[in-house]
Amino acid sequence: MRTSQEYLQKLAGMRPNIYLDGECIGRDHPKVVHASYAIQLTFDKASDPEYSKWLTTTSHVSGQPINRFNHIHQSPEDLLLKQEMTRKMCNLVGGCIQRCMGADSMNGLSVVTKNCDLKYGTDYHARWLKYLAYFQENDLVAAASQTDAKGDRSKRPSEQDDPDMYLHVVERRDDGVIVSGAKLHNTMAPYSDELLVFPTRALAKHEQDYAIAFAIPADAEGIYMIGRQAFAPERQPNLAAPYPKLADIESMTVFDRVFVPNERIFLNGETDMGGQLALTFALYHRHSYCGCKPGVADVMLGLTALLADYNGVEKKDNVRATFADMISVAELVFAAGIASGVKSFNAPSGTQVPNIIYANVGRRHAGHNMYHEYECLCDVAGGLPATLPLTPEYNHPVVGDFVRKYVKRRADVPEENHYRAYHLASDILTGEGGAALLIAGVHGGGSPIMEDIAILGSYDINGKKKLAKFLAGIEED
Ligand SMILES: Cc1cc2nc3c(=O)[nH]c(=O)nc-3n(C[C@H](O)[C@H](O)[C@H](O)COP(=O)(O)OP(=O)(O)OC[C@H]3O[C@@H](n4cnc5c(N)ncnc54)[C@H](O)[C@@H]3O)c2cc1C
């Protein structure tokens, strides 16, 4: 397994293809290194005895120790440990741990490459297993490049005026394919080793060029990462804290005639399998959300309770009702994830697949309550998160004493603690990172309607109708 230093060294040697603040930058740029903080922790914590039970496991292919983020789940227990690991790691950073993108993509590929071979006699699974061995041995980090630009939402991929609205094959060669298009909203792509690219939706039979899945080094020729940062507001050093270390650079990742060699192609033209892969990745990702959303909710609840405590209102009925609301959302989502693991099934590849209904209702509940959780924190915090003077004023020789005096609520709590707690609330409620997390909480893993579709597509509503008929005494053939 790599150390975080080895991970950063590898990034530093990659071809600069990240466009941020009007410049083309390399992965040793301070902003990229800062953004990779959460990923660095996934390496550091693997050797920490307090975390290694969750962060490490044994590869089912090589028998060697690996990071759990690179594991292919073999049992319900693996799914549970992944979910617990995700919650713990999100607690540690106060937000998204990010590395689940690669884990969920690799698990999806594990299932669908095998299903495709069984149906069409292809050899994608063996290819993918070779890639997995390389991926695990080198302890790689991968981004999920699924969401296409999509153009006019009322039209299919093949109906778009511009075919590049969905990434597709533009040329077929004996040794591979050339692809063009763009994948949007790519979390952590600028500081990943590899991109795992696959379709975003169900495809029609004639849309073979869009049914393409592959792995590619993130700095391959023809790839442009157009970045958007989400950083917490800067603080002066005497008020530094762990939370602002968390950052993120999202990427609009453009593929301008990118060559993909055969050995890295895991689907090529099998349209029904393209749709299956889109859904399978989403299923794993929704299961991950059942770990990360409660992890973030822990932070939200903890901060809401702390502010209520400092304000002297922690025991008030209205505030306690807010806590109960927040706890119920977090723990119901977590419980749905556990149920999804317990009721999971084993695919022909041997990979453990979360239960569709439980993973989707968990993710759906989390998404529907996302703004409500922010509302709970906002309610109890009052208006100060929006108007809090920042650290230069806190430290200012003329006005600093005023800031410290007027942020104070309870006399027995040091003024700096009041300020720090409110700064965290301000970072979450008004900062770039908090806002990105909020939108991701609604749309990440698919917009809310996609969970409804997944639930309605697999739920036995007719079985429930039969039950109603039985109880009503309705007899039919
Ligand atoms: C912070 C963040 C991080 C993300 N990270 C990743 C990532 O790492 N990798 C990745 O691949 N993706 C990622 N996503 C993308 C995420 O999966 C998409 O945002 C989501 O699938 C919605 O797609 P969209 O943004 O194109 O919205 P749209 O598809 O435009 O959806 C907007 C609304 O229109 C509705 N709509 C769209 N089409 C139709 C239709 N035909 N009929 C009826 N209604 C329709 C949707 O239901 C939704 O309500 C991320 C998103 C966010 C916000």
PDBQT file of the ligand as one rigid body, heavy atoms in Angstrom, charges set to zero:
ROOT
HETATM    1  C1  LIG A 501     -21.015  18.142  -6.369  1.00  0.00    +0.000 C 
HETATM    2  C2  LIG A 501     -21.333  17.067  -7.360  1.00  0.00    +0.000 A 
HETATM    3  C3  LIG A 501     -20.417  16.040  -7.557  1.00  0.00    +0.000 A 
HETATM    4  C4  LIG A 501     -20.664  15.051  -8.524  1.00  0.00    +0.000 A 
HETATM    5  N1  LIG A 501     -19.717  14.089  -8.752  1.00  0.00    +0.000 NA
HETATM    6  C5  LIG A 501     -19.841  13.271  -9.832  1.00  0.00    +0.000 A 
HETATM    7  C6  LIG A 501     -18.773  12.403 -10.214  1.00  0.00    +0.000 A 
HETATM    8  O1  LIG A 501     -17.755  12.320  -9.535  1.00  0.00    +0.000 OA
HETATM    9  N2  LIG A 501     -18.899  11.675 -11.337  1.00  0.00    +0.000 N 
HETATM   10  C7  LIG A 501     -20.025  11.735 -12.110  1.00  0.00    +0.000 A 
HETATM   11  O2  LIG A 501     -20.076  11.033 -13.117  1.00  0.00    +0.000 OA
HETATM   12  N3  LIG A 501     -21.053  12.538 -11.780  1.00  0.00    +0.000 NA
HETATM   13  C8  LIG A 501     -20.986  13.307 -10.663  1.00  0.00    +0.000 A 
HETATM   14  N4  LIG A 501     -22.029  14.146 -10.313  1.00  0.00    +0.000 N 
HETATM   15  C9  LIG A 501     -23.134  14.256 -11.252  1.00  0.00    +0.000 C 
HETATM   16  C10 LIG A 501     -24.494  13.820 -10.777  1.00  0.00    +0.000 C 
HETATM   17  O3  LIG A 501     -24.621  12.434 -10.874  1.00  0.00    +0.000 OA
HETATM   18  C11 LIG A 501     -25.475  14.575 -11.693  1.00  0.00    +0.000 C 
HETATM   19  O4  LIG A 501     -25.471  15.929 -11.261  1.00  0.00    +0.000 OA
HETATM   20  C12 LIG A 501     -26.861  14.015 -11.668  1.00  0.00    +0.000 C 
HETATM   21  O5  LIG A 501     -26.873  12.738 -12.274  1.00  0.00    +0.000 OA
HETATM   22  C13 LIG A 501     -27.829  14.943 -12.422  1.00  0.00    +0.000 C 
HETATM   23  O6  LIG A 501     -27.374  15.202 -13.713  1.00  0.00    +0.000 OA
HETATM   24  P1  LIG A 501     -27.270  16.717 -14.217  1.00  0.00    +0.000 P 
HETATM   25  O7  LIG A 501     -26.453  17.483 -13.258  1.00  0.00    +0.000 OA
HETATM   26  O8  LIG A 501     -26.843  16.662 -15.629  1.00  0.00    +0.000 OA
HETATM   27  O9  LIG A 501     -28.741  17.289 -14.102  1.00  0.00    +0.000 OA
HETATM   28  P2  LIG A 501     -29.920  17.123 -15.125  1.00  0.00    +0.000 P 
HETATM   29  O10 LIG A 501     -29.860  15.790 -15.768  1.00  0.00    +0.000 OA
HETATM   30  O11 LIG A 501     -29.956  18.309 -16.017  1.00  0.00    +0.000 OA
HETATM   31  O12 LIG A 501     -31.150  17.113 -14.160  1.00  0.00    +0.000 OA
HETATM   32  C14 LIG A 501     -31.781  18.311 -13.699  1.00  0.00    +0.000 C 
HETATM   33  C15 LIG A 501     -33.257  18.001 -13.449  1.00  0.00    +0.000 C 
HETATM   34  O13 LIG A 501     -33.881  17.681 -14.695  1.00  0.00    +0.000 OA
HETATM   35  C16 LIG A 501     -34.570  16.441 -14.592  1.00  0.00    +0.000 C 
HETATM   36  N5  LIG A 501     -34.478  15.758 -15.880  1.00  0.00    +0.000 N 
HETATM   37  C17 LIG A 501     -33.371  15.566 -16.632  1.00  0.00    +0.000 A 
HETATM   38  N6  LIG A 501     -33.673  14.886 -17.762  1.00  0.00    +0.000 NA
HETATM   39  C18 LIG A 501     -34.994  14.639 -17.710  1.00  0.00    +0.000 A 
HETATM   40  C19 LIG A 501     -35.912  13.983 -18.579  1.00  0.00    +0.000 A 
HETATM   41  N7  LIG A 501     -35.514  13.451 -19.741  1.00  0.00    +0.000 N 
HETATM   42  N8  LIG A 501     -37.192  13.902 -18.189  1.00  0.00    +0.000 NA
HETATM   43  C20 LIG A 501     -37.620  14.441 -17.016  1.00  0.00    +0.000 A 
HETATM   44  N9  LIG A 501     -36.799  15.098 -16.179  1.00  0.00    +0.000 NA
HETATM   45  C21 LIG A 501     -35.499  15.188 -16.512  1.00  0.00    +0.000 A 
HETATM   46  C22 LIG A 501     -33.837  15.678 -13.498  1.00  0.00    +0.000 C 
HETATM   47  O14 LIG A 501     -34.677  14.701 -12.888  1.00  0.00    +0.000 OA
HETATM   48  C23 LIG A 501     -33.495  16.808 -12.542  1.00  0.00    +0.000 C 
HETATM   49  O15 LIG A 501     -34.580  17.061 -11.695  1.00  0.00    +0.000 OA
HETATM   50  C24 LIG A 501     -21.854  15.092  -9.291  1.00  0.00    +0.000 A 
HETATM   51  C25 LIG A 501     -22.781  16.103  -9.055  1.00  0.00    +0.000 A 
HETATM   52  C26 LIG A 501     -22.542  17.078  -8.105  1.00  0.00    +0.000 A 
HETATM   53  C27 LIG A 501     -23.557  18.163  -7.896  1.00  0.00    +0.000 C 
ENDROOT
TORSDOF 0
